[in-house]
Amino acid sequence: MPRSVGLLQTVAVSVGVAIGSGIFRVPATIAAALPVPGAILACWLLGGIIALCGALSIAELAGALPRSGGIFAYLLEAYGPLPAFLFGWTELVVIRASALGAIATVCAEYLGYFWPLSASAVHRVAALAILLIGLVNYLGVQRAAGLQSVTTALKYAALLALGLLAFTASGGSAAHFTPLWGAGVSLSLVASALIPVLWAYDGWADPATIAGEISDPQRNLPRALIAGALCVTFVYLVVNVGFLYALAPAQMAGATLIASTVAQHIPLLGSAGAALIAATVLLAAFSGLNASMLTGSRVFFAMADRGLFFQVAARVAPRFNSPSVAIALATVLGVVYVLQNDFAKLADKFILGIWPFYALSVAAVFVLRRTRPQLVRPYRVWGYPLVPAVFLLASVLMIGNALQTDPRDTGFTFLVILAGIPVYWLRGRLTRARAGAAD
């Protein structure tokens, strides 16, 4: 596939994946879990620092190994085929299907603000949105990246404007920030609140999946990863400070549709506030859907290209130079997910599914510096070894806390991941059997 995706387009993918539906509902969740403003802002700042540490670390691997698949490629290089296969397996059965289905559902729900939709119609419209995005991606990476750049710029500007306009809200007050801290905010409570916060930040590593199509990837990819994490952290902090100014923490906790609630208090928006927020969320979700399709399909392509998945998934459409079968697979998975109501109930159980692989990827910085010292590294982690160590420590604490506070759902997530081991073993046996038959 041609290397035609530029620096700004790559940054747009990073920001576009992260800013989806999460920022429009997670602030209320965090305010309910951490009822004092200091803890709320500290949690969002900590989430941004963790994401930035991850991006700074992954950037070294991205510059040294600019291959399609991102995390898949780094796990394969550092640990061998089994961990890489388990990541691809988790993407296949859990992460990508749930991401596409959940984002498309939010997209359809907010479209329903303008054209009322029944519950069943929401699922059908969401499925159509996934099919449309799949078609756009099939028509070439430049079309998908161009759409991503435009939609990301629009939603970033809209979200930043909302955060700034929140300081003009009627009833807004700096008194909402006092007392800044209070008793009863434990480390375990903050760690639990970090899970949805990090879900809202998720996307900082995704541009690495399209490394095989980025121009001058050794230079542009590390820059894009770091710039994307910084951009998202900045706008999230502005938005949350603005929301806290407009609403007291107790009001935030009760505002499920917090962006709409804040908009109702902004005089400049007037009666059009609700429609503007609905349009912003719709745009954000549509943009996130495109970014998720663009990045997720490349994982399936990379698996097939390296012999760990059906070879047909490595096919590239000769006319559009896109991984056509991998895109079709991601599209089908998303449509199946979104049409199955029972699957929707499982979405929140898999937020932690990606984090063991993030941790392994960041640890690969240490592993490859030891095993591949001769590897050309155009960028080396700033603050090594402290920066990757901070990310690893945060990951271990968060996963450990999740196992302690919610052992059933977290354990189920890890069981799904480990279920890939017998699949990997069976795939190996079948491959050897076919090779023996051919001989």
RONURO-742326 format. One line per 4 residues: their letters; for each residue y, x, z of N, C-alpha, C. Coordinates in steps of 0.2 Angstrom, whole numbers, always signed. Example, Ala and Ser with C-alpha at 12.3 -4.5 7.8 and 13.67 -1.06 7.14 Angstrom:
as	-28/+66/+39/-22/+62/+39/-16/+66/+39 | -11/+64/+35/-5/+68/+36/+0/+64/+39 $
This chain:
mprs	-6/+4/+0/+0/+0/+0/+6/+4/+0 | +11/+2/-4/+17/+7/-4/+21/+7/+2 | +25/+13/+3/+29/+14/+9/+36/+11/+7 | +37/+5/+8/+44/+2/+6/+48/-1/+12 $
vgll	+45/-1/+18/+49/-5/+24/+53/+1/+27 | +60/-1/+27/+65/+4/+30/+66/+3/+37 | +70/+7/+40/+71/+8/+47/+74/+1/+50 | +79/-2/+47/+82/-8/+50/+76/-14/+50 $
qtva	+73/-14/+44/+67/-19/+44/+62/-18/+49 | +60/-12/+51/+56/-10/+56/+58/-12/+63 | +65/-11/+64/+68/-13/+70/+68/-21/+71 | +69/-24/+65/+69/-32/+65/+62/-34/+67 $
vsvg	+56/-31/+64/+50/-33/+66/+49/-32/+74 | +51/-27/+77/+50/-26/+84/+54/-31/+88 | +60/-32/+86/+64/-37/+90/+62/-44/+88 | +60/-45/+82/+58/-52/+80/+51/-54/+83 $
vaig	+47/-50/+85/+40/-52/+88/+42/-53/+95 | +46/-49/+99/+48/-50/+106/+52/-57/+107 | +57/-58/+103/+61/-64/+104/+58/-70/+101 | +54/-73/+104/+51/-79/+101/+52/-85/+106 $
sgif	+47/-88/+108/+49/-94/+113/+49/-92/+120 | +47/-86/+122/+46/-84/+129/+53/-84/+133 | +58/-81/+130/+65/-81/+133/+68/-88/+134 | +65/-93/+131/+68/-99/+132/+65/-103/+137 $
rvpa	+59/-101/+140/+56/-104/+145/+54/-100/+151 | +53/-93/+150/+51/-89/+156/+57/-88/+161 | +63/-88/+160/+68/-88/+165/+67/-93/+171 | +65/-99/+169/+64/-104/+174/+58/-103/+178 $
tiaa	+53/-100/+175/+47/-98/+178/+48/-92/+183 | +52/-88/+181/+54/-82/+186/+58/-84/+192 | +63/-89/+190/+67/-91/+195/+63/-95/+201 | +58/-99/+198/+54/-102/+203/+50/-98/+207 $
alpv	+48/-92/+204/+43/-87/+208/+47/-83/+213 | +53/-81/+210/+58/-76/+214/+65/-80/+215 | +65/-83/+221/+71/-88/+222/+78/-84/+224 | +78/-78/+223/+85/-74/+224/+87/-71/+218 $
pgai	+93/-71/+217/+96/-68/+210/+94/-60/+209 | +95/-57/+215/+93/-49/+214/+86/-48/+212 | +81/-52/+215/+74/-51/+213/+73/-53/+206 | +77/-58/+203/+76/-61/+197/+78/-56/+192 $
lacw	+84/-53/+193/+87/-48/+188/+83/-41/+189 | +81/-40/+195/+77/-34/+195/+70/-34/+191 | +67/-40/+191/+61/-41/+188/+62/-40/+180 | +68/-43/+178/+69/-43/+170/+71/-35/+169 $
llgg	+75/-32/+173/+76/-25/+172/+70/-21/+172 | +66/-22/+177/+59/-18/+177/+55/-19/+171 | +55/-25/+169/+51/-27/+163/+53/-23/+157 | +60/-23/+156/+63/-19/+151/+62/-11/+151 $
iial	+62/-9/+158/+60/-2/+159/+53/+0/+157 | +49/-4/+159/+41/-3/+157/+40/-4/+150 | +43/-9/+146/+43/-9/+139/+46/-3/+136 | +51/+0/+138/+54/+5/+135/+50/+12/+136 $
cgal	+47/+12/+142/+43/+18/+144/+37/+18/+139 | +34/+12/+138/+29/+11/+133/+31/+13/+126 | +37/+10/+124/+39/+12/+117/+40/+19/+116 | +43/+23/+121/+44/+30/+121/+38/+34/+120 $
siae	+33/+31/+123/+26/+35/+123/+23/+33/+117 | +22/+27/+115/+19/+25/+108/+22/+29/+102 | +29/+30/+103/+33/+33/+98/+30/+40/+96 | +28/+43/+101/+25/+50/+99/+18/+49/+95 $
laga	+14/+44/+97/+8/+43/+93/+10/+41/+86 | +15/+36/+86/+17/+33/+79/+19/+39/+74 | +23/+43/+77/+26/+49/+73/+20/+54/+70 | +15/+55/+75/+10/+60/+73/+4/+56/+69 $
lprs	+3/+50/+70/-2/+46/+66/+1/+40/+63 | +5/+41/+58/+8/+35/+55/+3/+31/+50 | -2/+28/+53/-7/+24/+50/-7/+17/+51 | -9/+13/+46/-9/+5/+48/-14/+4/+54 $
ggif	-12/-1/+57/-16/-3/+63/-13/-1/+70 | -9/+3/+70/-5/+5/+76/-10/+7/+82 | -10/+3/+87/-14/+4/+93/-22/+5/+91 | -24/+1/+86/-31/+2/+84/-32/+10/+82 $
ayll	-27/+12/+78/-28/+19/+75/-28/+24/+81 | -23/+23/+86/-23/+28/+91/-29/+28/+96 | -32/+22/+97/-38/+22/+101/-44/+25/+97 | -44/+24/+91/-49/+27/+87/-49/+35/+87 $
eayg	-43/+37/+86/-42/+45/+86/-43/+48/+93 | -41/+44/+98/-41/+47/+105/-48/+46/+108 | -51/+40/+107/-57/+39/+111/-63/+37/+107 | -63/+36/+100/-68/+35/+96/-69/+27/+94 $
plpa	-74/+25/+91/-74/+19/+88/-75/+13/+93 | -79/+14/+98/-80/+8/+103/-73/+5/+106 | -69/+9/+109/-63/+6/+112/-58/+3/+106 | -58/+6/+100/-54/+4/+95/-57/-3/+92 $
flfg	-64/-3/+92/-67/-10/+90/-65/-15/+95 | -66/-13/+101/-64/-19/+107/-57/-21/+106 | -53/-17/+104/-46/-19/+103/-45/-24/+97 | -49/-22/+92/-49/-26/+86/-52/-33/+87 $
wtel	-58/-33/+91/-62/-39/+93/-57/-43/+97 | -53/-40/+102/-49/-45/+106/-43/-48/+102 | -41/-44/+97/-36/-46/+92/-39/-52/+88 | -45/-51/+86/-48/-56/+82/-50/-63/+86 $
vvir	-53/-62/+92/-55/-69/+95/-50/-71/+100 | -45/-67/+102/-40/-70/+107/-33/-69/+105 | -31/-63/+104/-24/-62/+104/-20/-65/+98 | -23/-63/+92/-19/-65/+86/-19/-73/+85 $
asal	-25/-76/+86/-26/-83/+86/-21/-87/+90 | -21/-85/+97/-17/-88/+102/-10/-87/+100 | -8/-81/+98/-1/-80/+97/+2/-84/+91 | -2/-84/+86/+0/-88/+80/+0/-95/+82 $
gaia	-5/-98/+85/-5/-105/+87/+0/-107/+91 | +1/-103/+97/+6/-105/+102/+13/-105/+99 | +15/-99/+95/+22/-99/+92/+23/-105/+87 | +18/-106/+83/+18/-111/+78/+19/-118/+81 $
tvca	+16/-119/+87/+16/-125/+91/+24/-126/+93 | +27/-121/+96/+33/-121/+98/+38/-123/+92 | +37/-120/+87/+41/-121/+81/+41/-128/+79 | +35/-131/+79/+34/-138/+77/+37/-143/+82 $
eylg	+36/-141/+88/+39/-146/+94/+47/-146/+93 | +50/-140/+92/+57/-141/+91/+60/-143/+84 | +55/-143/+79/+57/-147/+73/+57/-154/+74 | +53/-156/+79/+52/-163/+81/+59/-166/+84 $
yfwp	+63/-161/+86/+70/-164/+89/+74/-167/+83 | +73/-164/+77/+77/-167/+71/+73/-172/+67 | +66/-171/+67/+62/-176/+64/+57/-178/+69 | +57/-184/+72/+52/-185/+78/+45/-185/+75 $
lsas	+41/-181/+79/+34/-180/+77/+29/-183/+83 | +24/-186/+81/+19/-188/+86/+15/-181/+88 | +11/-182/+93/+7/-176/+96/+3/-173/+91 | -1/-178/+87/-5/-175/+82/-1/-172/+76 $
avhr	+4/-175/+74/+9/-172/+69/+11/-165/+71 | +12/-164/+77/+15/-157/+79/+9/-152/+77 | +3/-154/+79/-2/-149/+77/-3/-148/+69 | -2/-153/+65/-2/-153/+58/+4/-149/+55 $
vaal	+10/-150/+58/+15/-146/+56/+15/-139/+58 | +12/-138/+64/+11/-131/+66/+6/-127/+61 | +1/-131/+59/-4/-128/+55/-1/-126/+48 | +4/-131/+45/+7/-130/+39/+12/-124/+40 $
aill	+15/-123/+45/+20/-117/+46/+16/-111/+46 | +10/-110/+49/+6/-104/+48/+4/-103/+41 | +2/-108/+37/+0/-108/+30/+6/-105/+26 | +12/-108/+28/+18/-105/+24/+19/-98/+25 $
iglv	+19/-96/+32/+20/-89/+33/+15/-84/+30 | +8/-87/+30/+3/-83/+27/+4/-82/+20 | +7/-87/+16/+9/-86/+9/+14/-81/+8 | +20/-82/+12/+25/-77/+12/+23/-70/+12 $
nylg	+18/-69/+17/+16/-62/+18/+11/-60/+13 | +7/-64/+10/+3/-63/+4/+7/-60/-2 | +13/-63/-3/+18/-62/-8/+21/-55/-8 | +19/-51/-3/+22/-44/-2/+25/-43/+4 $
vqra	+25/-36/+6/+28/-34/+13/+35/-35/+12 | +38/-33/+6/+45/-34/+6/+48/-41/+7 | +45/-46/+4/+47/-53/+6/+46/-54/+13 | +41/-52/+16/+40/-54/+23/+45/-50/+27 $
aglq	+46/-44/+26/+51/-40/+30/+58/-42/+28 | +60/-44/+22/+66/-47/+21/+68/-53/+25 | +63/-58/+25/+63/-64/+29/+64/-62/+36 | +60/-57/+39/+61/-55/+46/+68/-52/+47 $
svtt	+71/-48/+43/+77/-45/+44/+82/-51/+45 | +82/-56/+41/+87/-61/+41/+87/-65/+47 | +80/-68/+48/+79/-72/+54/+80/-69/+61 | +79/-62/+61/+80/-59/+67/+87/-58/+69 $
alky	+91/-56/+64/+98/-55/+65/+101/-62/+67 | +99/-67/+64/+102/-74/+66/+100/-76/+73 | +94/-75/+75/+92/-77/+81/+95/-72/+87 | +95/-66/+85/+98/-61/+90/+105/-63/+92 $
aall	+109/-64/+86/+116/-66/+87/+117/-73/+91 | +112/-78/+89/+113/-84/+93/+111/-83/+100 | +106/-79/+102/+104/-78/+109/+109/-75/+113 | +112/-70/+110/+117/-66/+113/+124/-70/+114 $
algl	+125/-74/+109/+131/-79/+110/+130/-84/+116 | +124/-86/+116/+122/-91/+122/+123/-88/+128 | +120/-81/+129/+121/-78/+135/+128/-77/+137 | +133/-75/+132/+140/-74/+134/+143/-81/+135 $
laft	+142/-86/+131/+145/-92/+132/+143/-95/+139 | +138/-93/+142/+135/-96/+148/+141/-94/+154 | +145/-89/+153/+150/-87/+158/+156/-92/+157 | +156/-97/+152/+161/-102/+152/+159/-108/+154 $
asgg	+153/-109/+157/+149/-115/+159/+153/-119/+164 | +154/-125/+164/+157/-129/+169/+152/-129/+175 | +155/-128/+181/+151/-127/+187/+148/-120/+188 | +149/-116/+183/+147/-109/+184/+151/-105/+189 $
saah	+148/-100/+193/+151/-97/+198/+148/-90/+200 | +152/-85/+202/+149/-79/+204/+145/-80/+211 | +147/-86/+214/+143/-87/+220/+136/-88/+220 | +134/-89/+213/+126/-90/+212/+123/-84/+213 $
ftpl	+126/-78/+214/+123/-71/+215/+123/-69/+222 | +125/-74/+226/+124/-72/+233/+120/-78/+237 | +116/-76/+242/+115/-69/+243/+111/-65/+238 | +112/-59/+237/+109/-56/+231/+101/-55/+232 $
wgag	+99/-54/+238/+92/-52/+240/+91/-56/+246 | +84/-57/+248/+82/-61/+254/+75/-59/+256 | +73/-62/+262/+67/-60/+264/+62/-64/+260 | +55/-62/+261/+50/-65/+258/+48/-63/+250 $
vsls	+52/-58/+248/+51/-56/+241/+46/-50/+241 | +40/-51/+241/+35/-45/+241/+34/-42/+235 | +31/-36/+235/+29/-32/+229/+24/-36/+225 | +19/-39/+228/+14/-43/+225/+17/-49/+221 $
lvas	+23/-52/+224/+26/-58/+221/+30/-55/+214 | +33/-49/+215/+36/-47/+209/+31/-45/+204 | +26/-42/+206/+20/-40/+201/+18/-46/+197 | +17/-52/+201/+15/-58/+197/+20/-60/+193 $
alip	+26/-60/+195/+31/-63/+190/+32/-58/+184 | +30/-52/+185/+31/-47/+179/+26/-49/+173 | +21/-53/+174/+16/-55/+169/+20/-59/+164 | +23/-65/+165/+27/-68/+160/+33/-65/+158 $
vlwa	+36/-60/+162/+42/-56/+159/+39/-52/+154 | +34/-48/+155/+31/-43/+150/+29/-47/+144 | +26/-53/+145/+25/-57/+139/+31/-59/+135 | +37/-60/+138/+43/-61/+134/+45/-55/+131 $
ydgw	+44/-49/+134/+45/-42/+131/+40/-40/+125 | +34/-43/+125/+29/-41/+121/+31/-40/+114 | +29/-35/+110/+31/-34/+103/+34/-27/+102 | +35/-23/+108/+38/-17/+107/+34/-12/+103 $
adpa	+27/-13/+103/+22/-8/+100/+20/-11/+93 | +22/-17/+91/+19/-20/+85/+21/-17/+79 | +28/-14/+78/+29/-11/+72/+24/-5/+70 | +21/-2/+75/+16/+3/+73/+11/+0/+69 $
tiag	+9/-6/+69/+4/-9/+65/+5/-8/+57 | +11/-8/+55/+13/-8/+48/+15/-1/+46 | +13/+4/+50/+15/+11/+49/+13/+14/+42 | +8/+11/+39/+6/+13/+33/+10/+11/+27 $
eisd	+15/+6/+29/+20/+3/+24/+27/+5/+25 | +28/+9/+30/+35/+11/+32/+37/+18/+29 | +43/+18/+26/+46/+24/+23/+47/+29/+28 | +46/+35/+26/+47/+41/+31/+45/+39/+38 $
pqrn	+39/+37/+39/+37/+34/+46/+37/+39/+51 | +36/+46/+50/+37/+51/+55/+44/+51/+59 | +49/+49/+55/+56/+48/+57/+58/+41/+59 | +56/+36/+55/+59/+30/+56/+55/+26/+61 $
lpra	+48/+27/+62/+44/+23/+66/+46/+24/+74 | +46/+30/+76/+48/+32/+83/+55/+29/+84 | +60/+30/+80/+67/+27/+81/+67/+19/+81 | +63/+16/+77/+62/+9/+77/+59/+6/+84 $
liag	+54/+9/+86/+51/+7/+92/+56/+8/+98 | +59/+13/+99/+64/+14/+104/+70/+9/+104 | +73/+9/+98/+78/+4/+97/+77/-3/+98 | +71/-5/+96/+69/-12/+97/+68/-14/+104 $
alcv	+65/-9/+108/+64/-10/+115/+71/-11/+119 | +76/-6/+117/+83/-6/+120/+86/-13/+118 | +86/-15/+112/+89/-21/+109/+87/-27/+113 | +81/-28/+114/+78/-33/+117/+80/-33/+125 $
tfvy	+79/-27/+128/+81/-27/+135/+88/-29/+136 | +93/-27/+132/+100/-28/+132/+101/-36/+132 | +98/-39/+127/+100/-46/+126/+97/-50/+132 | +91/-48/+134/+88/-52/+139/+92/-51/+146 $
lvvn	+94/-46/+147/+98/-45/+153/+105/-49/+153 | +108/-49/+147/+114/-53/+146/+113/-60/+147 | +107/-63/+144/+105/-70/+144/+104/-72/+152 | +100/-68/+155/+98/-70/+162/+104/-69/+167 $
vgfl	+109/-64/+166/+115/-64/+170/+119/-70/+169 | +119/-72/+162/+123/-78/+160/+120/-84/+163 | +114/-85/+163/+110/-91/+165/+111/-91/+173 | +111/-86/+176/+112/-86/+184/+119/-88/+185 $
yala	+124/-86/+181/+131/-88/+182/+132/-95/+181 | +129/-98/+176/+129/-105/+175/+125/-109/+179 | +120/-107/+182/+115/-111/+186/+113/-107/+192 | +113/-110/+198/+110/-107/+204/+103/-106/+203 $
paqm	+100/-101/+207/+93/-100/+206/+89/-106/+207 | +90/-111/+211/+86/-117/+212/+87/-121/+206 | +93/-122/+203/+94/-126/+197/+90/-123/+191 | +90/-116/+191/+86/-113/+186/+78/-114/+186 $
agat	+76/-114/+192/+69/-115/+194/+67/-122/+191 | +71/-127/+192/+70/-134/+190/+71/-136/+182 | +74/-131/+179/+76/-132/+172/+71/-129/+167 | +66/-133/+165/+60/-131/+161/+63/-129/+154 $
lias	+68/-133/+151/+71/-131/+145/+78/-128/+147 | +77/-122/+150/+83/-119/+153/+89/-118/+148 | +88/-116/+142/+93/-115/+137/+97/-121/+136 | +93/-127/+135/+97/-133/+134/+101/-135/+140 $
tvaq	+98/-134/+146/+102/-136/+152/+108/-132/+152 | +108/-125/+151/+114/-121/+151/+119/-124/+146 | +116/-125/+140/+121/-127/+134/+124/-134/+136 | +121/-138/+140/+125/-144/+142/+131/-143/+146 $
hipl	+131/-137/+149/+137/-135/+154/+142/-131/+150 | +141/-130/+144/+146/-126/+140/+151/-130/+136 | +157/-130/+138/+162/-135/+135/+163/-134/+128 | +162/-128/+125/+163/-126/+118/+158/-129/+114 $
lgsa	+152/-130/+116/+147/-133/+112/+147/-140/+112 | +149/-143/+117/+150/-151/+118/+144/-154/+116 | +144/-160/+113/+138/-164/+112/+133/-161/+107 | +136/-156/+103/+131/-152/+98/+127/-147/+102 $
gaal	+128/-146/+108/+124/-141/+112/+116/-141/+111 | +114/-147/+112/+107/-148/+112/+104/-147/+105 | +107/-149/+100/+105/-148/+93/+105/-140/+91 | +110/-137/+93/+111/-130/+92/+105/-126/+95 $
iaat	+104/-128/+102/+98/-124/+105/+92/-126/+102 | +91/-132/+100/+84/-133/+97/+84/-129/+90 | +89/-129/+86/+89/-125/+80/+88/-118/+82 | +91/-115/+87/+90/-108/+89/+83/-106/+91 $
vlla	+80/-111/+95/+73/-110/+97/+68/-111/+90 | +69/-115/+86/+66/-116/+80/+66/-110/+76 | +72/-107/+75/+73/-101/+71/+69/-95/+74 | +70/-95/+81/+66/-89/+85/+59/-90/+84 $
afsg	+56/-96/+85/+49/-96/+84/+47/-95/+77 | +50/-97/+72/+48/-96/+65/+48/-89/+63 | +54/-85/+66/+54/-78/+65/+48/-74/+68 | +47/-76/+75/+41/-73/+78/+35/-74/+75 $
lnas	+34/-80/+72/+28/-82/+68/+27/-77/+62 | +32/-76/+59/+32/-71/+53/+30/-64/+55 | +33/-62/+61/+32/-55/+63/+25/-55/+66 | +22/-60/+69/+16/-60/+72/+10/-59/+66 $
mltg	+12/-63/+61/+7/-63/+55/+8/-56/+51 | +14/-53/+51/+15/-47/+47/+11/-41/+51 | +11/-41/+58/+8/-36/+61/+1/-37/+63 | -1/-43/+65/-8/-44/+66/-13/-43/+61 $
srvf	-11/-45/+55/-15/-44/+49/-17/-37/+48 | -12/-33/+49/-13/-25/+48/-19/-23/+52 | -20/-26/+58/-25/-23/+63/-32/-25/+59 | -33/-31/+57/-39/-32/+53/-40/-28/+47 $
fama	-35/-27/+43/-35/-22/+38/-37/-15/+40 | -34/-12/+45/-36/-6/+47/-43/-5/+50 | -46/-10/+53/-53/-10/+55/-57/-10/+49 | -56/-14/+44/-60/-14/+38/-60/-7/+35 $
drgl	-54/-5/+34/-52/+2/+31/-56/+7/+34 | -57/+7/+41/-60/+12/+44/-68/+11/+45 | -70/+6/+42/-78/+4/+43/-80/+1/+49 | -75/-2/+53/-77/-6/+59/-77/-14/+58 $
ffqv	-76/-16/+52/-76/-23/+51/-78/-24/+44 | -79/-31/+42/-81/-32/+35/-76/-29/+30 | -80/-25/+25/-76/-21/+20/-71/-25/+16 | -73/-31/+15/-68/-35/+11/-61/-36/+14 $
aarv	-61/-36/+20/-54/-37/+24/-49/-31/+22 | -52/-25/+19/-48/-20/+17/-45/-21/+10 | -46/-26/+7/-44/-28/+0/-37/-28/+0 | -34/-25/-5/-26/-25/-6/-25/-29/-13 $
aprf	-21/-34/-13/-20/-38/-19/-16/-34/-24 | -19/-33/-30/-16/-28/-35/-9/-30/-37 | -7/-37/-37/-1/-39/-39/+5/-38/-34 | +3/-40/-28/+8/-40/-23/+7/-34/-18 $
nsps	+2/-30/-18/+1/-24/-14/+1/-26/-7 | -2/-32/-5/-3/-34/+2/-10/-35/+4 | -12/-34/+10/-19/-34/+12/-21/-42/+12 | -22/-44/+7/-23/-51/+5/-29/-55/+10 $
vaia	-34/-52/+10/-40/-55/+14/-38/-54/+22 | -35/-49/+24/-33/-49/+31/-28/-54/+33 | -23/-55/+28/-18/-60/+29/-22/-67/+29 | -26/-68/+25/-30/-75/+25/-34/-76/+31 $
latv	-37/-70/+34/-41/-71/+40/-36/-73/+46 | -31/-70/+46/-26/-71/+52/-23/-78/+51 | -22/-80/+45/-20/-87/+44/-25/-92/+46 | -31/-91/+44/-36/-96/+46/-37/-96/+53 $
lgvv	-37/-91/+56/-38/-90/+64/-32/-94/+67 | -26/-93/+65/-21/-97/+68/-21/-104/+67 | -23/-107/+61/-24/-114/+59/-29/-117/+63 | -35/-114/+64/-40/-116/+68/-38/-117/+75 $
yvlq	-35/-112/+78/-33/-112/+85/-28/-118/+86 | -23/-119/+81/-18/-124/+83/-20/-131/+82 | -26/-132/+78/-29/-138/+77/-34/-140/+82 | -35/-136/+87/-40/-137/+92/-37/-138/+99 $
ndfa	-36/-144/+101/-32/-145/+107/-35/-141/+113 | -41/-141/+113/-45/-137/+119/-43/-130/+119 | -42/-127/+114/-40/-120/+114/-33/-119/+117 | -29/-124/+116/-22/-123/+118/-22/-122/+126 $
klad	-27/-125/+129/-27/-124/+136/-28/-117/+139 | -31/-113/+134/-33/-106/+136/-28/-101/+135 | -22/-103/+131/-17/-98/+129/-15/-94/+135 | -13/-97/+140/-10/-93/+146/-15/-88/+149 $
kfil	-21/-89/+148/-26/-85/+151/-27/-78/+148 | -24/-77/+142/-25/-71/+138/-18/-67/+138 | -13/-68/+142/-7/-64/+142/-9/-57/+144 | -14/-56/+148/-16/-49/+150/-21/-46/+146 $
giwp	-23/-49/+140/-28/-47/+136/-26/-40/+133 | -20/-40/+131/-17/-34/+127/-16/-28/+132 | -15/-29/+138/-12/-24/+142/-17/-18/+144 | -24/-19/+144/-28/-13/+145/-28/-9/+139 $
fyal	-26/-11/+133/-26/-7/+127/-19/-4/+127 | -14/-7/+129/-8/-4/+129/-8/+3/+134 | -12/+2/+140/-12/+7/+144/-17/+13/+141 | -22/+11/+138/-26/+16/+135/-22/+20/+129 $
svaa	-18/+16/+126/-14/+19/+120/-9/+24/+123 | -6/+22/+129/-1/+27/+132/-5/+33/+135 | -11/+32/+138/-15/+37/+140/-17/+42/+135 | -17/+39/+129/-19/+43/+123/-14/+49/+121 $
vfvl	-8/+48/+124/-3/+54/+123/-6/+60/+127 | -8/+59/+133/-11/+64/+137/-17/+67/+134 | -22/+62/+132/-28/+64/+129/-27/+69/+122 | -23/+66/+118/-22/+70/+111/-18/+76/+112 $
rrtr	-14/+77/+117/-10/+83/+118/-15/+88/+121 | -21/+86/+124/-26/+91/+126/-31/+92/+121 | -33/+87/+117/-39/+88/+112/-36/+90/+105 | -30/+88/+104/-27/+89/+97/-20/+93/+98 $
pqlv	-20/+99/+101/-13/+102/+102/-10/+104/+96 | -14/+105/+90/-11/+107/+84/-8/+101/+80 | -9/+95/+82/-7/+89/+78/+1/+89/+78 | +4/+89/+72/+11/+89/+71/+14/+83/+74 $
rpyr	+19/+84/+79/+22/+78/+82/+30/+79/+81 | +32/+75/+76/+39/+75/+74/+43/+73/+80 | +41/+68/+85/+44/+66/+91/+39/+67/+97 | +42/+70/+102/+38/+70/+108/+41/+66/+113 $
vwgy	+37/+63/+118/+39/+58/+123/+45/+61/+127 | +51/+58/+127/+56/+60/+131/+54/+59/+138 | +55/+64/+143/+53/+63/+150/+46/+64/+151 | +42/+67/+146/+35/+68/+148/+34/+73/+153 $
plvp	+29/+72/+158/+24/+67/+158/+26/+61/+162 | +32/+61/+165/+34/+55/+169/+35/+48/+166 | +37/+48/+160/+38/+42/+157/+32/+38/+155 | +27/+42/+152/+20/+38/+151/+17/+37/+158 $
avfl	+18/+41/+163/+15/+40/+169/+17/+34/+173 | +24/+32/+172/+27/+26/+175/+24/+20/+171 | +23/+20/+165/+20/+15/+161/+13/+14/+164 | +9/+19/+164/+2/+18/+166/+2/+15/+174 $
lasv	+6/+18/+178/+6/+16/+185/+8/+8/+185 | +13/+6/+181/+15/-1/+181/+9/-5/+178 | +6/-3/+173/+0/-7/+170/-6/-8/+175 | -7/-2/+179/-13/-3/+183/-11/-7/+189 $
lmig	-5/-7/+192/-3/-11/+197/-3/-19/+195 | +0/-20/+189/+0/-27/+187/-7/-30/+186 | -11/-26/+182/-18/-28/+181/-22/-29/+188 | -21/-24/+192/-24/-25/+199/-22/-31/+203 $
nalq	-15/-32/+202/-13/-38/+206/-15/-44/+203 | -16/-45/+196/-18/-51/+193/-26/-52/+195 | -30/-47/+195/-36/-47/+198/-37/-50/+205 | -32/-48/+209/-32/-50/+216/-30/-57/+217 $
tdpr	-24/-59/+213/-21/-66/+214/-24/-71/+210 | -27/-69/+204/-30/-74/+200/-36/-71/+197 | -41/-70/+201/-47/-67/+199/-51/-71/+193 | -51/-77/+193/-55/-81/+189/-53/-80/+182 $
dtgf	-46/-82/+180/-43/-81/+174/-43/-74/+171 | -41/-69/+176/-41/-62/+174/-48/-60/+172 | -52/-61/+176/-59/-59/+175/-62/-62/+169 | -60/-68/+167/-63/-71/+161/-60/-68/+155 $
tflv	-54/-66/+155/-51/-62/+150/-54/-56/+149 | -56/-52/+154/-60/-46/+153/-67/-47/+151 | -70/-52/+153/-77/-54/+150/-77/-55/+143 | -71/-58/+140/-71/-59/+133/-70/-52/+130 $
ilag	-66/-48/+132/-65/-41/+129/-72/-38/+129 | -76/-38/+135/-82/-34/+136/-87/-37/+131 | -87/-44/+130/-91/-47/+125/-92/-44/+118 | -86/-40/+117/-86/-36/+110/-91/-30/+110 $
ipvy	-94/-28/+116/-98/-22/+116/-105/-24/+113 | -108/-30/+115/-115/-31/+111/-113/-33/+103 | -107/-35/+102/-106/-37/+95/-105/-30/+91 | -102/-25/+94/-101/-18/+91/-108/-15/+91 $
wlrg	-113/-16/+95/-119/-13/+95/-123/-17/+89 | -123/-23/+89/-126/-27/+84/-124/-25/+77 | -117/-24/+76/-114/-22/+70/-117/-16/+68 | -118/-11/+73/-120/-4/+71/-127/-5/+69 $
rltr	-131/-9/+72/-138/-9/+70/-139/-12/+63 | -135/-17/+62/-135/-20/+55/-133/-16/+50 | -128/-12/+51/-125/-7/+46/-131/-2/+45 | -134/+1/+50/-139/+6/+49/-145/+3/+45 $
arag	-147/-3/+47/-152/-6/+43/-151/-7/+36 | -145/-9/+34/-143/-10/+27/-143/-3/+24 | -141/+2/+27/-141/+9/+24/-148/+11/+23 | -152/+10/+28/-159/+12/+27/-163/+8/+21 $
aad	-161/+2/+21/-164/-2/+15/-161/+0/+8 | -155/+2/+8/-152/+5/+2/-156/+11/+0 | -158/+16/+5/-161/+22/+3/-168/+21/+1 $
